[in-house]
Amino acid sequence: MNVGSISAGAVSQALERVQAVAAAIAGAADPSNPADMIDFSEAAVELSAAKLQAAASVKVFRAEQEIVRNTLDLFA
């Protein structure tokens, strides 16, 4: 595995986290099922964590691309 595929996997995981929270929030809107209560502050924390995970993964990918570019510049 290379850094690019690891970063892409981490972004994918972040998107899955967002989708899971979104589904939980949407399910909580159903008043006929009070068992599906959701803690909105916990959901907000999960969304923030997913955002940070995606942003960090993109930064890692960009750093890896810059390293590759600088390495190629050495030999050009």
C-alpha positions in Angstrom: 0.0 0.0 0.0 1.1 3.5 -0.6 0.3 6.7 1.1 -2.2 7.8 -1.5 -4.4 4.7 -1.1 -4.2 4.9 2.7 -5.3 8.5 2.5 -8.1 7.6 0.1 -9.2 4.9 2.5 -9.2 7.3 5.4 -11.3 9.8 3.5 -13.7 7.0 2.6 -14.0 6.0 6.3 -14.7 9.6 7.2 -17.5 9.7 4.6 -18.9 6.4 6.1 -18.9 8.0 9.5 -20.8 11.0 8.2 -23.4 8.8 6.5 -23.9 6.7 9.6 -24.5 9.9 11.7 -26.8 11.3 9.0 -28.8 8.1 9.0 -29.1 8.1 12.8 -30.3 11.7 12.7 -32.8 11.0 10.0 -34.0 7.9 11.9 -34.5 10.0 15.1 -37.0 12.2 13.2 -39.5 9.3 13.2 -41.8 10.0 16.2 -43.4 6.6 15.9 -40.2 4.9 17.2 -39.0 6.6 20.4 -36.4 3.8 20.9 -34.3 5.5 18.2 -33.4 8.5 20.3 -30.1 10.1 19.4 -27.8 12.3 21.4 -27.3 15.3 19.1 -24.2 16.5 20.9 -22.6 13.1 20.4 -23.6 13.3 16.7 -22.0 16.7 16.4 -18.8 15.4 17.9 -18.8 12.5 15.5 -19.4 14.8 12.6 -16.5 17.0 13.7 -14.2 14.0 14.1 -15.1 12.8 10.6 -14.4 16.3 9.2 -11.0 16.4 10.9 -10.2 12.8 9.7 -11.0 13.7 6.1 -9.0 17.0 6.3 -6.0 15.3 7.9 -6.1 12.6 5.2 -6.1 15.1 2.4 -3.2 16.9 4.0 -1.2 13.7 4.2 -1.9 13.0 0.6 -0.9 16.5 -0.5 2.3 16.2 1.6 3.1 12.9 -0.1 2.6 14.4 -3.5 4.9 17.3 -2.7 7.6 14.9 -1.5 7.3 13.0 -4.8 7.4 16.2 -6.8 10.5 17.5 -4.9 12.2 14.1 -5.3 11.6 14.2 -9.1 12.9 17.7 -9.2 16.2 16.5 -7.8 16.6 14.1 -10.7 15.3 16.5 -13.5 
